[in-house]
Amino acid sequence: MIKENLIEVQKKIADACERTSRNPKEVTLIAVSKTKPNEMLEEAISCGQTIFGENYVQELTQKIEDFPESIHWHMIGHLQRNKVKYIIGKVDCIHSVDSVRLAKQIQDEAQKKDICQDILLEINVGMEESKWGFTLENIQDALKEISLFSNIRVKGFMTSAPYVENPEENRLLFRSLKQCFEETKQYGYPNVSMEHLSMGMTNDFEVAIEEGATMVRVGTAIFGERNYN
Ligand SMILES: *Cc1c(COP(=O)(O)O)cnc(C)c1O
C-alpha cells in the first residue's frame, strides 16, 4: 500500500505544481513516520523516499540509530529545551522552533559541538490557542534576536494550519505566511536565508503547494491513520 500511496502523493504534488507553473523539484516531500514501525519506513525507502519527519525525540533518536546515514531526518514536533542535546546535529532541520528561548538552547548546544544547525521558525498562522509558535505580529522581533545566533541558520518558516473539512479554508492562511516569508527575505537578516516554507499536511498539502510551500509534511496519506495506543 505504501508504494501506491507514495505514488499518489507524488502525483498530487506534481499536479499542484503544474496548476501553478511551479517546478516539482522545488517541493520536498517529508514522509511523516511518527508512531510507525521501521518496516513501514523501510518500505518507503525501497520506493526511493529518503526524508522522514518525526515528532518525538526518543522515537526519532532510535530511528536515526536504526537506519543508515543516507536517510535524512527532520524534527517537526514540539521540542523541549532539555531534549535539544539529543537531536542537535543529527537532524537536517528542526521545523518546530517556537520560541526565542528554544532557539537560544539550540544555539548553545550547537556552539558546544561547533556545528551549525538548520532550523525553521514555527508560526501559528491560525492563531489557535492549542498550537505553539510565533505569530505574524511578533515574528520580526523574534528574528532580530535569533538572527544574532551564529550557530543557527534560519532557513524559513513552518506552520500547521487548523484541521478543516475543506482545505480551501486554509488557503488565505498559507498565503499570509508566504507574504510574511517574502517580506522577511527583503529584510536581509544575518544567518537567515528564507529558502523554505514548510506547510501542508495530508489534508491540505495541495493548497499549500499552490500557495508556495517548498516542503510538505505528509503522514496519513502515505502510512495510513496513526494509532496512539
Ligand atoms: C503528524 C504531523 C504531520 C503529518 O500529518 P498528516 O495529517 O498525517 O499528514 C505534519 N506536521 C506535523 C507538525 C505533524 O505533527
The ligand as an SDF file (V2000), in Angstrom:
LIG
                    3D

 15 15  0  0  0  0  0  0  0  0999 V2000
    1.7260   14.4870   12.3730 C   0  0  0  0  0  0  0  0  0  0  0  0
    2.1770   15.7280   11.7020 C   0  0  0  0  0  0  0  0  0  0  0  0
    2.1370   15.8830   10.3050 C   0  0  0  0  0  0  0  0  0  0  0  0
    1.5110   14.8410    9.3780 C   0  0  0  0  0  0  0  0  0  0  0  0
    0.1200   14.8970    9.4730 O   0  0  0  0  0  0  0  0  0  0  0  0
   -0.8240   14.0400    8.4810 P   0  0  0  0  0  0  0  0  0  0  0  0
   -2.1390   14.6920    8.6070 O   0  0  0  0  0  0  0  0  0  0  0  0
   -0.8010   12.6410    8.9800 O   0  0  0  0  0  0  0  0  0  0  0  0
   -0.2460   14.1600    7.1260 O   0  0  0  0  0  0  0  0  0  0  0  0
    2.6620   17.0270    9.7600 C   0  0  0  0  0  0  0  0  0  0  0  0
    3.1890   18.0070   10.5200 N   0  0  0  0  0  0  0  0  0  0  0  0
    3.2370   17.9060   11.8600 C   0  0  0  0  0  0  0  0  0  0  0  0
    3.8260   19.0230   12.6410 C   0  0  0  0  0  0  0  0  0  0  0  0
    2.7240   16.7900   12.4900 C   0  0  0  0  0  0  0  0  0  0  0  0
    2.7610   16.7220   13.8300 O   0  0  0  0  0  0  0  0  0  0  0  0
  1  2  1  0
  2  3  1  0
  2 14  2  0
  3  4  1  0
  3 10  2  0
  4  5  1  0
  5  6  1  0
  6  7  2  0
  6  8  1  0
  6  9  1  0
 10 11  1  0
 11 12  2  0
 12 13  1  0
 12 14  1  0
 14 15  1  0
M  END
$$$$
